Amino acid sequence: QVQLVESGGGLVQAGGSLRLSCAASVNRFSINVMGWYRQAPGKQRELVATITSGGRTSYADSAKGRFSISRDNAKNTVYLQMNSLKPEDTAVYYCNARRVIDVEGHWGQGTQVTVSS
């Protein structure tokens, strides 16, 4: 079982920055991949960035150069540093964590990010 608790969302002006955090509680098996996804109103959930336990990262094109994902394996915590935010970044951001035994990852409750123009 995996439980995820996200924090760090909020309201920010365009050009500003936010840092999201997601802490995972795991009772069996270590987490392999952690990531951030987002869902804007009326749109499907989309990938933002992922990071493996070894530190390999992957970003959506919309996030490259502006967002940075990092991870503290000892704390089972993943971070998303978001800079140069745009109104189109407005969405609910969800943390995802997948263990080696998981077919699909586990989801957090989501945190709202709103970027005003």
Secondary structure, DSSP 8 states (H G I E B T S, - for coil): -EEEEEE--EEEETT--EEEEEEEEESSS-EEEEEEEEE-TTS--EEEEEEETT--EEE-TTTTTTEEEEEEGGGTEEEEEE-S--GGG-EEEEEEEEETT-SS-EE---EEEEEE-
